[in-house]
Amino acid sequence: MKSEHVTVLTDKFEYKGWDQVIPIQPEQIFFYDYFEKERLQNKRVLEIGLGSGVLSIKAAKLGAKSVVALDINPRARAIGGFNVVINNVQDIVDIRSGCADDIYRPVKDEKFDYIISNPPFEPTPENENYYLNSAAGIYGLDFLHALFKDLNNHLNENGFVQIVTMAPGNKTEPFLLTRMLEQYFPGQEIIVDLDHQPIGYDQFVDRFVEIFDMDRARVQKMKEQASKDQVTDIFMVMICFEKGKNGSIKYRHSKKLYENWTTPLGKEQSLIE
């Protein structure tokens, strides 16, 4: 019986290069808990944003027939490729160079049964250098807009989508995500699971001054815009839907309480079950 155990190498949290391969975070555990093993059997999978390869490798080990994984970061492709080999799924996982201007260009005219992603999702000040794996505009939604735009064109009928990301809103609902989902997938049944620990928007973006020594005025500008837009909190969310299944957007809380997702797991190790 094929082992489903996954071992990955990542950068250490202390590595501050723009090309950092993100250490294991609680959102990857969140993602693992929602993987639909039955849907993966003998299916063709696309991952947008390979990173360390932790999601693509798991999909392969859970029964996917093939996995195409995209990343614009050469360091991620190198480290992810190493992880693919040490997990013995190199015959299943096909790593390709991503395209910053057109996410789906490397898979033009291709369709998949299951699309997965843990995209860049951090609210980020304008004109500041920040990690490729995280920078995503004032509300952390820039990459998600690009991902959603042509997603259905690369998904087979009854294909499945699973995305873990950050979503801004108020204390009860990530309403900016709701608007996006209604814009790109009208009439589609979508299940959104909310982590139990939303974080204040101002608290989150203050990190850029306190930890990364970014321009205080740019961070203050973000906070003022958020106040105007009535954005107070950020949720970690799991978005899942089956193409062609009609319905509405349904919010619910995650199955369990996860560790605080602003801190990487296992700073001294890089292993994941």
N, C-alpha and C positions, 0 to 999 in steps of 0.2 A: 504493500500500500504506500502511495507517495506521501511523504511528509508534507504537512502544511506549515511547518515552522519556517520562519523567515529571519535571516541574519543580515544586517546591513551596516556598512561603514558610512559615517557622515562626517562633516566638519564638526569641530568642537564649537560650542556656543561662543567662545572667546574669539573665534576667527571673524574678523570684521570686514573682509573683502566683499566687494559688490557681488562677486560670484559665489558667495557662500552656498554650500549645499546644506540645506536646513537640517539641524538636529531633529531627532524624533520629538514630536509635540503631541499633546493630548488629542488634537484633531485627527491624527492618524489612527489612534485607538478608537475614537469615535467612528471613523470611517470603517474600520475593520468590523465593528459591531453591527454595522448595517449592510455589509456586503451580502448580496443575495446569491448564495452558492448555487442554488438550482438554476437560476437564470444564466449563470456563467458557463454551464456545462457545454463544451464543444462550440462555444460562441467566439465571435471575433470582437475584440475589445480595443478601444482607443483611449489612451490616457493623454490628457493635455497638461503638460507640466510634470516631467519625469521626476525631478529632484533626485533623491537617493535611490529611487526605484521601488520604494517600499510598497506602493499600491500595485504597480504593474506585476511585481514578483508575486504578491499575494494572489492576484487574479489568476496568474498562471498556475499557481499551486492549488487553487480551488477548482480548477478544471477548464479554464479557458483554452480554446483551440489555438488562438494566436492573440498577441497583444502588440499593438503599435504604440510606442511611447515617444512623445515629442518634447523637446526642450531647446530653448535658444541658448542656454548656458553651456559652453564647452566643458566646464568643470563638472557640471551635473551629468553630462553624457558620459564623461570618463569614469566618475565614481559610480554612477548608476550602472554603467556597463560592467564594472568590476563586481558589483553586487549581484547582477544578473548571473554572472559566471559562477560565483561562489555558491549561489543557490541552485545551480544546475538547471536553469530555465532558459539558457541561451538559444535553444531551438524553438522557443515559443515567443520570446520577447524581441521585437525589432525596434531598436532605438534609432530615431531620425532627428536631424537638425530641425529645430522649430523655426518659425518665421514671425518676427515681431510685428510686421505690417499686415500680415494675413495669416491668422492662426491655422487655418485649414489648408493652406497651400501645399504642405508636404503630403496631404492625403487627398488631393484633388481627385474628384470622380470616384472616391472610395466611400463605402458605407460600412457601418458597424452595428453590432447587436447590443453593445453595452458601452456607454461612454462615461468615463470617470475623470474626476479632476479635484485637486486640492490647489486651486489657483492662487496667485498673489492677491492678497485681500486687505492689507493694512492701509488705513487712512494715512496718507503721506503728504508732507508739505511740498508745495511747488518748488521746482528748481533746486532740489536737494538730492545729492547722490545717496541712494539707499539700495538695499539688497534687491537683486533681480527677483528673488523668490517671494518678495513681500510688497514692493511698491505698487500702489494701485489707485492713486488719486485721493482727493479730499475725503471721500467716503469709502474708499477701498473697493469701489465697484467698477473701475475702468476696465480691468481685464475681463470681468464677468460680462460686461456689455458685449465685448468682442467675442467672447465664447458663445453667448446666447445667439448672436446675430445669425449665424449659419448652421447652428447645431442640428436642426431638423433635416437639413439637406444631407447630412452625413450619418443619419440614424435610420436603420431599417424599420419597416413597419413593425409595431409592437416592440421596438427596441427600448432599452432602459437607460435612464440617466441617473447618475449618482454624483453629487458635488458637495463637498464640505467647504464652507466659506464663512466669512464674517459679513454681518448684515446690520446696518445702522437703522435706528428708529427711535421710538420712545420707550418708556419702561414696560410696556405691555406687548409691543409688536414691532418687528423690523419693517416699518411701513414703506421704506424706500425699496426694499426687496419686493414687496407686494406689487408695487407699481411696475417694476421691471418685469416680473413674471407675467403680469397681465398684458404688458406691451408685447412681449415676444411670444407668449404661448396662450393666447386668448382661448377660453373654453376648455383648457386642458386641466385634468385633475392632477394636482401637484401636492405632495405631502412634504411639509417642512417641519423638521424636528428641531426644537430650540434647546440649546444647552441651558442648564439651570442657573448659570452664573453670568448674566450680562455684566458688562463693564461700562462705567461712565465714559462718554466720548472724550470729555475734557481730560479726565484722568489718563486715558490711553494716549492721547496726543502729547500730553506734557512729558511723556517719556523721551520724546525727540530732543527736548532741551536738557532734561536731567541726565540721560544716559548717552545720547549721541551728539550732544553739544551743537544742535542745529539752531538756526536763527530764530530767536524768540518771537520776533515780529511776524514771521511767516506762520508759526504755530498759533499765535494769537489770532491771526486772520482766519485760520481754519475754525477756531472756536467761535468766533463772531458769526461766521457763515452758518455753522451748525445751529447756533442759537436762533438765527433768522429762519432756518428751515425746520425748527422744532425737533432737531435731532439731539437726544440726550444720552442714549445708550447704544452699545454695540453687542450683538448676540453672535455666538458661534452657532451655525445652523447646518443641518443636513438636508439637502434638496433631493428628492427622489420622484421620478415619474416615468410612466410608460407611454411612449408615443401612441397617439390615437385614442387614448382613454379619456373620454369627456368627463368634465366635472368642474370643480372649483379648487381654489387654494385652501388647504387645510393645515392649520398650525396645531402642533401638540408638543409636549415636552419630551426630552430624550429619555431613553429607557433607564438611565442611571446618571449619577452625578460624576462628572469627570474632574480631574485635577485642573487647577487654574491654568487656562490655556495660553497665558502670556509667558509662561516659563517652560523651557524645554525639559523633557524627561531624561533622566539619567545623564547628567552632564559629564560624568566620567566614563560612560559607556555608550555604545551605539547599537544596542540589541533590541529586537522587538519580537514578541511572540506572534 
